[in-house]
Amino acid sequence: MTRRSAVEVRDLIVDPGSWVGWDEPVTTIPADADYADDLRGAREKTGLDESLMTGAATVRGHRVALVVSEFGFLAGSIGADAGARMTAAIRRATAEGRALVALPASGGTRMQEGTAAFLQMVGITAAVVEHKAAHLPYLVYLRHPTTGGVFASWGSLGHVTLAEPGALIGFLGPRVYEGLYGEAFPDGVQQAENLRVQGLVDIVTPVDNLAEFVDAILRVHRAGIDPAEIDTATITSASDTPTTPATTWDAVIASRREDRPGVRDLVRAVADDVVNLSGTGEGESDRGLLVAMVRLGGRGVVVIGQDRRMQKPGSLLGPSALRVARRGMQLAADLDIPLVTVIDTPGAELSKDAEEGGLAGEIARCLADLIALPVPTVSVLLGEGAGGAALALMPADRVVAASNAWLSPLPPEGASLIVHRDTDHAPEMAQSQGIGAQALLDRGFVDVVVDEKPDAADEPGPFCVRMGAAIVAALGEIERTDAAEVIRSRTERFGRP
Ligand SMILES: CC(=O)SCCNC(=O)CCNC(=O)[C@H](O)C(C)(C)COP(=O)(O)OP(=O)(O)OC[C@H]1O[C@@H](n2cnc3c(N)ncnc32)[C@H](O)[C@@H]1OP(=O)(O)O
C-alpha cells in the first residue's frame, strides 16, 4: 500500500493556505543511547520532531483541528512527547469549539518508552471524552496501519469512523501475533473492509474523498445548531381531505406491499448530505436498521430507521439491530441534534439467538433511552409496526404516521391466533385493537397522519415529499414549544387510560 506522509495527508484534506500548526518544538534527547539514535534518525528521515503533527485549519470552510500521525517516525508510535502534544491539541480544539479530525497510522505505544508511554492512552482518552462532552464532533480516519494502543484509545472513539481502503487495522500487530503464537493471524480480519462489515468502521474511502465526508458530517452538525439554515414551515394538518383506508385490514395489506416506499426511499427523496453509518461502532451490525446523519429541512438530524427491504424471514430485526438504533440515539445526544426514528417492521426475530442476545432488554433500553434523550425527537410510523421492535422506536416528542401505517402488540394474525386459535379473524382483530393510524390519532398516540393517495406504493415520490414536510414541521413545532411541555408530551400520552 502507498504510505503517504503526514504532510501529504494533511494537504489533501485542508483548504489551501488554511493550516496553522500548533506544535511546540520537541527537543527531548533520552538518556538511552539507542533510543536517542532512533529519535535522531526519525527526525532526519521525516523532517518532523515527533510522530504526529497537530494544528488548526479549515476543511471546505469548516473550522477544524487536525491530528495526523507520521508512520515514518518510529511507526507513528506514541510516547510521552507525542501523547502530551496530542492531549494539548484536543484540549485546545475543545476550548476553541472546533471539530476534531484525527488521522492515526501507528504501531501503538512506543516500545522504547514502556509503561509510561502506555499510560498516555488514558490521558488522551480523557481529553477526547471532554471534547465529546462539549458536543463537538470527533471524526477518526484510520490509515494504514493502525494498531495497538492507538486503535485502542483515540482510534476507536470517533462519532464517525472512516478508514483507508485495504488498511491494516487491528489491536495486536500480525507480526507480534505470529511470533507469540507460532502461526499467522487469519487473513482479512484486520482489514478496513472487514471492520466495516463487522460494524466497527462506518465508511471505507480513499483519503482523497475524506474532505467531502468531513464536509457532509460537519454540515449536518452545524445545521443542527444554526438557525439561519432552518426551514420554519409549519403544518397543522398533513391533508385537507384525508383519505382513510376503508378498513384497518386494508391498511395492513397496503403496508405490506413489496413496492411500498421504505426508510431509504424517504431519506433519498427528502434529505441532503446523507452520511450512512455502519453498525454499532462496537462490533455489531444489522442491515435492517439504517443509521444516518442527514440534513432535513435545513436541520442536521440523526435518522434511525427500520429498512423493510432488509427484513425477511431469516433476517428479521434482532437485538443487534436495536443496539445499532441505540448508537444512533447516543449520537444525536452527543452531537446535540434532533433524532428521527422510522418504524417499519413485520416484527422482531424470534429465536434462541435473539433471546440470548437480549432482545427484550434491548427493547426496554431503547424505550428508556428515547424517553430520556435530551434532544428533540420525532418518530414516524411509516408502514408495518408489529410488536416490540416497533414500540422500541416509538416514544418521541411528536409522532407522525402514514395513513396506512399501524402499530400493534403483534401482527394481527398473531392476535387472532391468541384469541380465536386461527388467523382468519386477523381483519377483525386489527379493527378491534385500534391499530390503524386514524385510531392512533384519535387516541392521541399519534400527532399527525400523512395522507396516502390512496396508497404510498402508487405515488412514492409525492408521498415521501409530504412525509418529509410533516417531519420537518414536527421538528419546528418542538423547537417552538416550551421544553417542559415537550418532555411531558413525549411520555404522558402513553400512560393515559
Ligand atoms: C498498548 C500497545 O500499543 S502495545 C503495542 C501494540 N502494537 C502492536 O502490536 C503493533 C506492532 N507493530 C507491528 O506489528 C508492525 O510494525 C506494523 C503492523 C504496525 C507495521 O508493520 P510494517 O509496515 O512491516 O512496519 P515495521 O514493522 O517494519 O515497522 C517500522 C519500524 O517501526 C518500528 N515499530 C513498530 N511498532 C513500533 C512501536 N510500537 N514502538 C516502537 N517502534 C515500533 C519497527 O520496529 C520498525 O523499526 P525498524 O525500521 O527500525 O526495524
The ligand as a Tripos MOL2 file, in Angstrom:
@<TRIPOS>MOLECULE
LIG
   51    53     1     0     0
SMALL
NO_CHARGES

@<TRIPOS>ATOM
      1 C1         -0.7710   -0.9960   24.0540 C.3       1 LIG1
      2 C2          0.1670   -1.0850   22.8740 C.2       1 LIG1
      3 O1          0.0790   -0.2640   21.9980 O.2       1 LIG1
      4 S1          1.3170   -2.3510   22.7860 S.3       1 LIG1
      5 C3          1.9400   -2.2880   21.1060 C.3       1 LIG1
      6 C4          0.9350   -2.9640   20.2260 C.3       1 LIG1
      7 N1          1.3620   -2.7280   18.8770 N.am      1 LIG1
      8 C5          1.4630   -3.7280   18.0010 C.2       1 LIG1
      9 O2          1.1890   -4.8660   18.2760 O.2       1 LIG1
     10 C6          1.9360   -3.3420   16.6240 C.3       1 LIG1
     11 C7          3.4230   -3.5560   16.4810 C.3       1 LIG1
     12 N2          3.8680   -3.2250   15.1650 N.am      1 LIG1
     13 C8          3.6360   -4.0010   14.0910 C.2       1 LIG1
     14 O3          3.0460   -5.0580   14.1550 O.2       1 LIG1
     15 C9          4.1130   -3.5230   12.7740 C.3       1 LIG1
     16 O4          5.1560   -2.6170   12.9980 O.3       1 LIG1
     17 C10         3.0250   -2.8430   11.9350 C.3       1 LIG1
     18 C11         1.9790   -3.8370   11.5040 C.3       1 LIG1
     19 C12         2.3550   -1.7190   12.6980 C.3       1 LIG1
     20 C13         3.6640   -2.2200   10.6910 C.3       1 LIG1
     21 O5          4.3800   -3.1860   10.0210 O.3       1 LIG1
     22 P1          5.4320   -2.7780    8.8810 P.3       1 LIG1
     23 O6          4.7460   -1.8570    7.9430 O.co2     1 LIG1
     24 O7          6.0080   -4.0160    8.3540 O.co2     1 LIG1
     25 O8          6.4920   -1.8830    9.6000 O.3       1 LIG1
     26 P2          7.6350   -2.3890   10.5830 P.3       1 LIG1
     27 O9          7.1610   -3.4860   11.4470 O.co2     1 LIG1
     28 O10         8.8640   -2.6160    9.7740 O.co2     1 LIG1
     29 O11         7.7910   -1.1120   11.4940 O.3       1 LIG1
     30 C14         8.5380    0.0310   11.0940 C.3       1 LIG1
     31 C15         9.5150    0.3630   12.1980 C.3       1 LIG1
     32 O12         8.7620    0.8190   13.3040 O.3       1 LIG1
     33 C16         9.0990    0.1060   14.4680 C.3       1 LIG1
     34 N3          7.9240   -0.0400   15.3100 N.ar      1 LIG1
     35 C17         6.7540   -0.6360   15.0110 C.ar      1 LIG1
     36 N4          5.9010   -0.5250   16.0410 N.ar      1 LIG1
     37 C18         6.5640    0.1600   16.9990 C.ar      1 LIG1
     38 C19         6.2160    0.5700   18.3080 C.ar      1 LIG1
     39 N5          5.0100    0.3250   18.8160 N.pl3     1 LIG1
     40 N6          7.1430    1.2310   19.0210 N.ar      1 LIG1
     41 C20         8.3650    1.4940   18.5030 C.ar      1 LIG1
     42 N7          8.7250    1.1360   17.2770 N.ar      1 LIG1
     43 C21         7.8410    0.4720   16.5360 C.ar      1 LIG1
     44 C22         9.5800   -1.2480   13.9370 C.3       1 LIG1
     45 O13        10.4000   -1.8920   14.8730 O.3       1 LIG1
     46 C23        10.3150   -0.8280   12.6900 C.3       1 LIG1
     47 O14        11.5740   -0.3340   13.0890 O.3       1 LIG1
     48 P3         12.8620   -0.5770   12.1650 P.3       1 LIG1
     49 O15        12.5330    0.0650   10.8490 O.co2     1 LIG1
     50 O16        13.9170    0.1210   12.9220 O.co2     1 LIG1
     51 O17        13.0010   -2.0460   12.0630 O.co2     1 LIG1
@<TRIPOS>BOND
     1     1     2 1
     2     2     3 2
     3     2     4 1
     4     4     5 1
     5     5     6 1
     6     6     7 1
     7     7     8 1
     8     8     9 2
     9     8    10 1
    10    10    11 1
    11    11    12 1
    12    12    13 1
    13    13    14 2
    14    13    15 1
    15    15    16 1
    16    15    17 1
    17    17    18 1
    18    17    19 1
    19    17    20 1
    20    20    21 1
    21    21    22 1
    22    22    23 2
    23    22    24 1
    24    22    25 1
    25    25    26 1
    26    26    27 2
    27    26    28 1
    28    26    29 1
    29    29    30 1
    30    30    31 1
    31    31    32 1
    32    31    46 1
    33    32    33 1
    34    33    34 1
    35    33    44 1
    36    34    35 ar
    37    34    43 ar
    38    35    36 ar
    39    36    37 ar
    40    37    38 ar
    41    37    43 ar
    42    38    39 1
    43    38    40 ar
    44    40    41 ar
    45    41    42 ar
    46    42    43 ar
    47    44    45 1
    48    44    46 1
    49    46    47 1
    50    47    48 1
    51    48    49 2
    52    48    50 1
    53    48    51 1
@<TRIPOS>SUBSTRUCTURE
     1 LIG1         1 GROUP 0 **** ****
